[in-house]
Amino acid sequence: MFIELRKSLDGISQKVLTDSLRSMEEDGIITRTVYPEVPPRVEYALSELGESMRPIIKSMEDFGQHYKELDK
């Protein structure tokens, strides 16, 4: 859900998060599902394309963690 996602990303504004999510949706990286509830509930998930990027993102995370350790 949007609010949970925003809380997990410290320091990001609502506008920047909304713009980023819209861009990723347009690029086919995530899917967006809106539930007709009051208040409306929106869920985001990785698309098949987004899932295929997991190994790349994991490699970048590993590199960053390794670099951070070298900096100590």
SVG drawing of the C-alpha trace seen along z (x, -y; Angstrom):
<svg xmlns="http://www.w3.org/2000/svg" viewBox="-16 -16 54 29">
<polyline fill="none" stroke="black" stroke-width="0.4" points="0.0,0.0 1.1,-3.5 1.3,-4.7 3.3,-1.7 5.7,-2.2 6.1,-5.9 6.8,-5.1 9.5,-2.6 11.3,-5.2 12.7,-7.7 12.8,-11.2 10.9,-10.8 8.1,-13.3 4.6,-12.1 5.1,-13.9 8.4,-12.2 7.1,-8.8 3.9,-9.3 5.9,-10.4 8.4,-7.6 5.6,-5.0 3.8,-6.4 7.0,-6.3 7.7,-2.7 4.2,-1.7 4.4,-3.4 7.7,-1.5 6.1,1.8 8.2,2.4 5.4,2.4 1.6,3.0 -0.9,0.9 -4.2,2.3 -6.9,-0.1 -9.6,1.4 -13.0,-0.4 -13.1,-0.9 -13.6,-3.8 -10.9,-5.0 -9.5,-3.7 -6.8,-1.1 -4.0,-0.9 -1.5,2.0 1.8,2.1 3.6,5.2 6.5,6.0 5.5,7.0 7.2,9.9 9.7,7.3 10.3,5.9 10.8,9.4 13.4,10.1 15.4,7.1 15.8,8.6 19.2,10.2 20.6,6.9 19.3,4.9 20.6,7.6 24.1,7.3 24.0,3.6 23.0,4.0 25.8,6.4 28.3,4.1 27.1,1.2 27.4,3.2 30.9,4.3 31.9,0.8 30.4,-0.5 32.5,2.1 35.7,1.0 35.0,-2.6 35.1,-1.8"/>
</svg>
